[in-house]
Amino acid sequence: MKKLSCGLLAMLAAWLGLFDRRTRDALVVDWIRRLAIKAPDVDAPVRTLSGGNQQRVVLAKWLARKPRVLILDSPTVGVDISAKDGIYKVIETMAAQGVAIVLISDEIPEALYHSHRVMVMRQGQVVRQFVSAETSEEEVVEAVNA
């Protein structure tokens, strides 16, 4: 009877969206590897990680859901240069895999160099659009300050 109850619990857990520790650990290890997250082990509290690694954990949680659209609001604020590069690589990889990325940023270089298109908004309205490859920082600055 014990096997039946374990099987039933496993079935119910799967139905409820829960999974066993081995499955969870395998998923965590996979995302740690894929996003180059530096953590002492899979059970390390996220708050004990560096800012860049915390950002990558947040990304991993969303990416594990296999989104078609990912909205990122200032994904590199408060992280060091190398962590920023890692986050940008993840964003580029996801975009290359067909995920639509909406990158919201107060930093013009970040928006310009890590996007295909830049939209300047004011009071909830798009006031200017640019194709990043055909635009200079100065043009975007001018539109922002207009």
HELIX and SHEET records of a PDB file:
HELIX    1   1 LYS A    2  LEU A   16  1                                  15    
HELIX    2   2 ARG A   21  ARG A   34  1                                  14    
HELIX    3   3 VAL A   46  THR A   48  5                                   3    
HELIX    4   4 GLY A   51  LEU A   63  1                                  13    
HELIX    5   5 ILE A   81  ALA A   96  1                                  16    
HELIX    6   6 ILE A  108  TYR A  113  1                                   6    
HELIX    7   7 SER A  132  GLU A  134  5                                   3    
HELIX    8   8 GLU A  137  ASN A  145  1                                   9    
SHEET    1   A 2 VAL A  69  ASP A  73  0                                        
SHEET    2   A 2 ALA A 100  ILE A 104  1                                        
SHEET    1   B 2 ARG A 117  ARG A 122  0                                        
SHEET    2   B 2 GLN A 125  VAL A 131 -1                                        
END                                                                             
